[in-house]
Amino acid sequence: MPADAASVTFTIKVDGRRVPATPGQSVAAALLEAGITVFRHTPAGSPRGLYCGMGVCFDCLVTIDGLADQRACITPVRPGMQIQLTP
């Protein structure tokens, strides 16, 4: 019988750092669980992270597997995913 999905973990890489993730989690949830709260900065330098949590505000944009401007709050994690935060 398969293990409970909540107990199964894998890793994703965030700016080269291994971060644990759980199936069904969003990228934003995995980042927050790892203590990462700033996902990008505005052109003026203001930090941005998770705000609305449902894909409306676009504050949580990250680069995922080379694709820029992906919404972390609505993108599910996958094993081996590569995420770059915008400085």
Beta strands, then each sheet from edge to edge (+ up, - down):
strand 1: 10-14
strand 2: 17-21
strand 3: 40-41
strand 4: 47-48
strand 5: 61-64
strand 6: 67-71
strand 7: 82-84
sheet 1: 2+ 1- 7- 5+ 6-
sheet 2: 3+ 4-
end
